[in-house]
Amino acid sequence: MGKFKENYVVDAQGNPIGVVLDIADYRKLLEELEELESIRAYDAAMALGDEAIPFEQAVAEIEQNRP
């Protein structure tokens, strides 16, 4: 993951309460999070030792289970 240019939002006491990101950085984070979710789903499936299913079916099931 690359370095992101973030700006912190702070409260009256100077405590960080939020972050403002460049939209391109935000989108990159979302892409990387999606990739990580796919990797975790793959790892979980492999740990179960279930039989292989077609790729399209796997993607459909992942998409169905997303919040």
PDB file as gemmi writes it, atoms N, CA and C in Angstrom:
CRYST1    1.000    1.000    1.000  90.00  90.00  90.00 P 1                      
ATOM      1  N   MET A   1       0.860  -1.162   0.000  1.00  0.00           N  
ATOM      2  CA  MET A   1       0.000   0.000   0.000  1.00  0.00           C  
ATOM      3  C   MET A   1       0.901   1.218   0.000  1.00  0.00           C  
ATOM      4  N   GLY A   2       0.532   2.194  -0.789  1.00  0.00           N  
ATOM      5  CA  GLY A   2       1.328   3.397  -0.912  1.00  0.00           C  
ATOM      6  C   GLY A   2       1.104   4.381   0.223  1.00  0.00           C  
ATOM      7  N   LYS A   3       1.878   5.421   0.200  1.00  0.00           N  
ATOM      8  CA  LYS A   3       1.759   6.481   1.203  1.00  0.00           C  
ATOM      9  C   LYS A   3       0.631   7.417   0.786  1.00  0.00           C  
ATOM     10  N   PHE A   4      -0.236   7.734   1.729  1.00  0.00           N  
ATOM     11  CA  PHE A   4      -1.359   8.612   1.457  1.00  0.00           C  
ATOM     12  C   PHE A   4      -1.139   9.959   2.134  1.00  0.00           C  
ATOM     13  N   LYS A   5      -1.585  10.997   1.467  1.00  0.00           N  
ATOM     14  CA  LYS A   5      -1.512  12.338   2.047  1.00  0.00           C  
ATOM     15  C   LYS A   5      -2.820  12.576   2.785  1.00  0.00           C  
ATOM     16  N   GLU A   6      -2.769  12.537   4.116  1.00  0.00           N  
ATOM     17  CA  GLU A   6      -3.976  12.708   4.898  1.00  0.00           C  
ATOM     18  C   GLU A   6      -3.912  14.016   5.686  1.00  0.00           C  
ATOM     19  N   ASN A   7      -5.071  14.565   5.927  1.00  0.00           N  
ATOM     20  CA  ASN A   7      -5.221  15.748   6.761  1.00  0.00           C  
ATOM     21  C   ASN A   7      -6.149  15.363   7.900  1.00  0.00           C  
ATOM     22  N   TYR A   8      -5.718  15.650   9.102  1.00  0.00           N  
ATOM     23  CA  TYR A   8      -6.496  15.274  10.276  1.00  0.00           C  
ATOM     24  C   TYR A   8      -7.469  16.372  10.676  1.00  0.00           C  
ATOM     25  N   VAL A   9      -8.638  15.965  11.109  1.00  0.00           N  
ATOM     26  CA  VAL A   9      -9.627  16.853  11.702  1.00  0.00           C  
ATOM     27  C   VAL A   9      -9.494  16.660  13.203  1.00  0.00           C  
ATOM     28  N   VAL A  10      -9.352  17.768  13.930  1.00  0.00           N  
ATOM     29  CA  VAL A  10      -9.147  17.674  15.375  1.00  0.00           C  
ATOM     30  C   VAL A  10     -10.253  18.408  16.111  1.00  0.00           C  
ATOM     31  N   ASP A  11     -10.473  17.989  17.373  1.00  0.00           N  
ATOM     32  CA  ASP A  11     -11.451  18.674  18.203  1.00  0.00           C  
ATOM     33  C   ASP A  11     -10.796  19.887  18.877  1.00  0.00           C  
ATOM     34  N   ALA A  12     -11.536  20.546  19.736  1.00  0.00           N  
ATOM     35  CA  ALA A  12     -11.050  21.767  20.388  1.00  0.00           C  
ATOM     36  C   ALA A  12      -9.804  21.518  21.231  1.00  0.00           C  
ATOM     37  N   GLN A  13      -9.611  20.289  21.694  1.00  0.00           N  
ATOM     38  CA  GLN A  13      -8.436  19.957  22.501  1.00  0.00           C  
ATOM     39  C   GLN A  13      -7.257  19.458  21.655  1.00  0.00           C  
ATOM     40  N   GLY A  14      -7.451  19.407  20.367  1.00  0.00           N  
ATOM     41  CA  GLY A  14      -6.376  18.947  19.480  1.00  0.00           C  
ATOM     42  C   GLY A  14      -6.334  17.447  19.259  1.00  0.00           C  
ATOM     43  N   ASN A  15      -7.346  16.739  19.739  1.00  0.00           N  
ATOM     44  CA  ASN A  15      -7.405  15.283  19.546  1.00  0.00           C  
ATOM     45  C   ASN A  15      -7.913  14.964  18.146  1.00  0.00           C  
ATOM     46  N   PRO A  16      -7.226  14.067  17.436  1.00  0.00           N  
ATOM     47  CA  PRO A  16      -7.703  13.709  16.096  1.00  0.00           C  
ATOM     48  C   PRO A  16      -9.048  12.995  16.174  1.00  0.00           C  
ATOM     49  N   ILE A  17      -9.993  13.453  15.363  1.00  0.00           N  
ATOM     50  CA  ILE A  17     -11.329  12.849  15.357  1.00  0.00           C  
ATOM     51  C   ILE A  17     -11.757  12.409  13.955  1.00  0.00           C  
ATOM     52  N   GLY A  18     -10.955  12.725  12.964  1.00  0.00           N  
ATOM     53  CA  GLY A  18     -11.295  12.343  11.606  1.00  0.00           C  
ATOM     54  C   GLY A  18     -10.119  12.549  10.672  1.00  0.00           C  
ATOM     55  N   VAL A  19     -10.271  12.061   9.457  1.00  0.00           N  
ATOM     56  CA  VAL A  19      -9.226  12.170   8.446  1.00  0.00           C  
ATOM     57  C   VAL A  19      -9.873  12.593   7.139  1.00  0.00           C  
ATOM     58  N   VAL A  20      -9.205  13.486   6.428  1.00  0.00           N  
ATOM     59  CA  VAL A  20      -9.635  13.894   5.098  1.00  0.00           C  
ATOM     60  C   VAL A  20      -8.594  13.373   4.120  1.00  0.00           C  
ATOM     61  N   LEU A  21      -9.051  12.591   3.145  1.00  0.00           N  
ATOM     62  CA  LEU A  21      -8.161  12.022   2.134  1.00  0.00           C  
ATOM     63  C   LEU A  21      -8.492  12.584   0.765  1.00  0.00           C  
ATOM     64  N   ASP A  22      -7.492  12.626  -0.086  1.00  0.00           N  
ATOM     65  CA  ASP A  22      -7.707  12.938  -1.484  1.00  0.00           C  
ATOM     66  C   ASP A  22      -8.602  11.848  -2.065  1.00  0.00           C  
ATOM     67  N   ILE A  23      -9.501  12.192  -2.961  1.00  0.00           N  
ATOM     68  CA  ILE A  23     -10.454  11.211  -3.494  1.00  0.00           C  
ATOM     69  C   ILE A  23      -9.748  10.047  -4.181  1.00  0.00           C  
ATOM     70  N   ALA A  24      -8.640  10.320  -4.846  1.00  0.00           N  
ATOM     71  CA  ALA A  24      -7.886   9.243  -5.508  1.00  0.00           C  
ATOM     72  C   ALA A  24      -7.328   8.274  -4.461  1.00  0.00           C  
ATOM     73  N   ASP A  25      -6.832   8.802  -3.344  1.00  0.00           N  
ATOM     74  CA  ASP A  25      -6.328   7.950  -2.270  1.00  0.00           C  
ATOM     75  C   ASP A  25      -7.453   7.127  -1.658  1.00  0.00           C  
ATOM     76  N   TYR A  26      -8.613   7.746  -1.475  1.00  0.00           N  
ATOM     77  CA  TYR A  26      -9.772   7.050  -0.921  1.00  0.00           C  
ATOM     78  C   TYR A  26     -10.180   5.885  -1.823  1.00  0.00           C  
ATOM     79  N   ARG A  27     -10.236   6.139  -3.109  1.00  0.00           N  
ATOM     80  CA  ARG A  27     -10.615   5.080  -4.047  1.00  0.00           C  
ATOM     81  C   ARG A  27      -9.583   3.953  -4.057  1.00  0.00           C  
ATOM     82  N   LYS A  28      -8.306   4.301  -3.957  1.00  0.00           N  
ATOM     83  CA  LYS A  28      -7.251   3.292  -3.913  1.00  0.00           C  
ATOM     84  C   LYS A  28      -7.410   2.427  -2.656  1.00  0.00           C  
ATOM     85  N   LEU A  29      -7.718   3.055  -1.522  1.00  0.00           N  
ATOM     86  CA  LEU A  29      -7.953   2.297  -0.296  1.00  0.00           C  
ATOM     87  C   LEU A  29      -9.117   1.328  -0.462  1.00  0.00           C  
ATOM     88  N   LEU A  30     -10.189   1.781  -1.093  1.00  0.00           N  
ATOM     89  CA  LEU A  30     -11.339   0.904  -1.316  1.00  0.00           C  
ATOM     90  C   LEU A  30     -10.971  -0.282  -2.203  1.00  0.00           C  
ATOM     91  N   GLU A  31     -10.187  -0.030  -3.245  1.00  0.00           N  
ATOM     92  CA  GLU A  31      -9.750  -1.113  -4.129  1.00  0.00           C  
ATOM     93  C   GLU A  31      -8.909  -2.126  -3.371  1.00  0.00           C  
ATOM     94  N   GLU A  32      -7.995  -1.638  -2.549  1.00  0.00           N  
ATOM     95  CA  GLU A  32      -7.132  -2.542  -1.797  1.00  0.00           C  
ATOM     96  C   GLU A  32      -7.920  -3.315  -0.746  1.00  0.00           C  
ATOM     97  N   LEU A  33      -8.917  -2.684  -0.149  1.00  0.00           N  
ATOM     98  CA  LEU A  33      -9.766  -3.377   0.810  1.00  0.00           C  
ATOM     99  C   LEU A  33     -10.555  -4.487   0.126  1.00  0.00           C  
ATOM    100  N   GLU A  34     -11.060  -4.212  -1.065  1.00  0.00           N  
ATOM    101  CA  GLU A  34     -11.804  -5.229  -1.811  1.00  0.00           C  
ATOM    102  C   GLU A  34     -10.906  -6.413  -2.146  1.00  0.00           C  
ATOM    103  N   GLU A  35      -9.673  -6.124  -2.539  1.00  0.00           N  
ATOM    104  CA  GLU A  35      -8.731  -7.199  -2.847  1.00  0.00           C  
ATOM    105  C   GLU A  35      -8.422  -8.027  -1.597  1.00  0.00           C  
ATOM    106  N   LEU A  36      -8.249  -7.357  -0.474  1.00  0.00           N  
ATOM    107  CA  LEU A  36      -7.987  -8.058   0.779  1.00  0.00           C  
ATOM    108  C   LEU A  36      -9.166  -8.949   1.166  1.00  0.00           C  
ATOM    109  N   GLU A  37     -10.382  -8.468   0.972  1.00  0.00           N  
ATOM    110  CA  GLU A  37     -11.566  -9.279   1.270  1.00  0.00           C  
ATOM    111  C   GLU A  37     -11.588 -10.534   0.402  1.00  0.00           C  
ATOM    112  N   SER A  38     -11.212 -10.395  -0.863  1.00  0.00           N  
ATOM    113  CA  SER A  38     -11.177 -11.555  -1.753  1.00  0.00           C  
ATOM    114  C   SER A  38     -10.138 -12.564  -1.297  1.00  0.00           C  
ATOM    115  N   ILE A  39      -8.980 -12.072  -0.879  1.00  0.00           N  
ATOM    116  CA  ILE A  39      -7.926 -12.959  -0.399  1.00  0.00           C  
ATOM    117  C   ILE A  39      -8.384 -13.692   0.857  1.00  0.00           C  
ATOM    118  N   ARG A  40      -9.015 -12.975   1.762  1.00  0.00           N  
ATOM    119  CA  ARG A  40      -9.504 -13.609   2.994  1.00  0.00           C  
ATOM    120  C   ARG A  40     -10.582 -14.650   2.696  1.00  0.00           C  
ATOM    121  N   ALA A  41     -11.454 -14.352   1.753  1.00  0.00           N  
ATOM    122  CA  ALA A  41     -12.494 -15.310   1.383  1.00  0.00           C  
ATOM    123  C   ALA A  41     -11.859 -16.556   0.783  1.00  0.00           C  
ATOM    124  N   TYR A  42     -10.859 -16.380  -0.043  1.00  0.00           N  
ATOM    125  CA  TYR A  42     -10.144 -17.520  -0.636  1.00  0.00           C  
ATOM    126  C   TYR A  42      -9.484 -18.352   0.454  1.00  0.00           C  
ATOM    127  N   ASP A  43      -8.779 -17.676   1.363  1.00  0.00           N  
ATOM    128  CA  ASP A  43      -8.102 -18.388   2.450  1.00  0.00           C  
ATOM    129  C   ASP A  43      -9.105 -19.163   3.313  1.00  0.00           C  
ATOM    130  N   ALA A  44     -10.254 -18.547   3.592  1.00  0.00           N  
ATOM    131  CA  ALA A  44     -11.275 -19.217   4.400  1.00  0.00           C  
ATOM    132  C   ALA A  44     -11.810 -20.445   3.673  1.00  0.00           C  
ATOM    133  N   ALA A  45     -12.026 -20.322   2.381  1.00  0.00           N  
ATOM    134  CA  ALA A  45     -12.526 -21.449   1.598  1.00  0.00           C  
ATOM    135  C   ALA A  45     -11.499 -22.579   1.564  1.00  0.00           C  
ATOM    136  N   MET A  46     -10.238 -22.232   1.421  1.00  0.00           N  
ATOM    137  CA  MET A  46      -9.198 -23.252   1.385  1.00  0.00           C  
ATOM    138  C   MET A  46      -9.085 -23.962   2.740  1.00  0.00           C  
ATOM    139  N   ALA A  47      -9.281 -23.227   3.816  1.00  0.00           N  
ATOM    140  CA  ALA A  47      -9.181 -23.810   5.154  1.00  0.00           C  
ATOM    141  C   ALA A  47     -10.309 -24.807   5.413  1.00  0.00           C  
ATOM    142  N   LEU A  48     -11.444 -24.610   4.772  1.00  0.00           N  
ATOM    143  CA  LEU A  48     -12.573 -25.522   4.945  1.00  0.00           C  
ATOM    144  C   LEU A  48     -12.366 -26.844   4.223  1.00  0.00           C  
ATOM    145  N   GLY A  49     -11.513 -26.822   3.209  1.00  0.00           N  
ATOM    146  CA  GLY A  49     -11.261 -28.038   2.455  1.00  0.00           C  
ATOM    147  C   GLY A  49     -12.415 -28.444   1.567  1.00  0.00           C  
ATOM    148  N   ASP A  50     -13.325 -27.505   1.283  1.00  0.00           N  
ATOM    149  CA  ASP A  50     -14.458 -27.805   0.413  1.00  0.00           C  
ATOM    150  C   ASP A  50     -13.985 -28.053  -1.016  1.00  0.00           C  
ATOM    151  N   GLU A  51     -14.862 -28.668  -1.787  1.00  0.00           N  
ATOM    152  CA  GLU A  51     -14.533 -28.906  -3.183  1.00  0.00           C  
ATOM    153  C   GLU A  51     -14.550 -27.597  -3.957  1.00  0.00           C  
ATOM    154  N   ALA A  52     -13.831 -27.576  -5.049  1.00  0.00           N  
ATOM    155  CA  ALA A  52     -13.739 -26.373  -5.881  1.00  0.00           C  
ATOM    156  C   ALA A  52     -15.072 -26.104  -6.573  1.00  0.00           C  
ATOM    157  N   ILE A  53     -15.384 -24.812  -6.730  1.00  0.00           N  
ATOM    158  CA  ILE A  53     -16.579 -24.394  -7.461  1.00  0.00           C  
ATOM    159  C   ILE A  53     -16.148 -23.459  -8.577  1.00  0.00           C  
ATOM    160  N   PRO A  54     -16.966 -23.280  -9.591  1.00  0.00           N  
ATOM    161  CA  PRO A  54     -16.602 -22.375 -10.683  1.00  0.00           C  
ATOM    162  C   PRO A  54     -16.376 -20.952 -10.166  1.00  0.00           C  
ATOM    163  N   PHE A  55     -15.436 -20.260 -10.804  1.00  0.00           N  
ATOM    164  CA  PHE A  55     -15.082 -18.908 -10.404  1.00  0.00           C  
ATOM    165  C   PHE A  55     -16.298 -17.990 -10.352  1.00  0.00           C  
ATOM    166  N   GLU A  56     -17.142 -18.046 -11.366  1.00  0.00           N  
ATOM    167  CA  GLU A  56     -18.316 -17.179 -11.425  1.00  0.00           C  
ATOM    168  C   GLU A  56     -19.237 -17.399 -10.227  1.00  0.00           C  
ATOM    169  N   GLN A  57     -19.385 -18.644  -9.835  1.00  0.00           N  
ATOM    170  CA  GLN A  57     -20.220 -18.964  -8.680  1.00  0.00           C  
ATOM    171  C   GLN A  57     -19.591 -18.401  -7.405  1.00  0.00           C  
ATOM    172  N   ALA A  58     -18.281 -18.521  -7.289  1.00  0.00           N  
ATOM    173  CA  ALA A  58     -17.589 -18.010  -6.113  1.00  0.00           C  
ATOM    174  C   ALA A  58     -17.751 -16.503  -6.012  1.00  0.00           C  
ATOM    175  N   VAL A  59     -17.583 -15.797  -7.121  1.00  0.00           N  
ATOM    176  CA  VAL A  59     -17.747 -14.339  -7.113  1.00  0.00           C  
ATOM    177  C   VAL A  59     -19.168 -13.963  -6.753  1.00  0.00           C  
ATOM    178  N   ALA A  60     -20.144 -14.664  -7.285  1.00  0.00           N  
ATOM    179  CA  ALA A  60     -21.546 -14.386  -6.985  1.00  0.00           C  
ATOM    180  C   ALA A  60     -21.821 -14.573  -5.494  1.00  0.00           C  
ATOM    181  N   GLU A  61     -21.269 -15.612  -4.892  1.00  0.00           N  
ATOM    182  CA  GLU A  61     -21.478 -15.861  -3.464  1.00  0.00           C  
ATOM    183  C   GLU A  61     -20.798 -14.789  -2.615  1.00  0.00           C  
ATOM    184  N   ILE A  62     -19.615 -14.366  -3.014  1.00  0.00           N  
ATOM    185  CA  ILE A  62     -18.908 -13.299  -2.284  1.00  0.00           C  
ATOM    186  C   ILE A  62     -19.711 -12.020  -2.350  1.00  0.00           C  
ATOM    187  N   GLU A  63     -20.179 -11.668  -3.532  1.00  0.00           N  
ATOM    188  CA  GLU A  63     -20.968 -10.444  -3.704  1.00  0.00           C  
ATOM    189  C   GLU A  63     -22.265 -10.494  -2.889  1.00  0.00           C  
ATOM    190  N   GLN A  64     -22.869 -11.665  -2.829  1.00  0.00           N  
ATOM    191  CA  GLN A  64     -24.125 -11.833  -2.105  1.00  0.00           C  
ATOM    192  C   GLN A  64     -23.922 -11.634  -0.591  1.00  0.00           C  
ATOM    193  N   ASN A  65     -22.760 -11.987  -0.088  1.00  0.00           N  
ATOM    194  CA  ASN A  65     -22.480 -11.913   1.340  1.00  0.00           C  
ATOM    195  C   ASN A  65     -21.878 -10.590   1.790  1.00  0.00           C  
ATOM    196  N   ARG A  66     -21.658  -9.672   0.879  1.00  0.00           N  
ATOM    197  CA  ARG A  66     -21.109  -8.373   1.238  1.00  0.00           C  
ATOM    198  C   ARG A  66     -22.183  -7.520   1.903  1.00  0.00           C  
ATOM    199  N   PRO A  67     -21.742  -6.708   2.896  1.00  0.00           N  
ATOM    200  CA  PRO A  67     -22.715  -5.825   3.571  1.00  0.00           C  
ATOM    201  C   PRO A  67     -23.206  -4.716   2.659  1.00  0.00           C  
TER     202      PRO A  67                                                      
END                                                                             
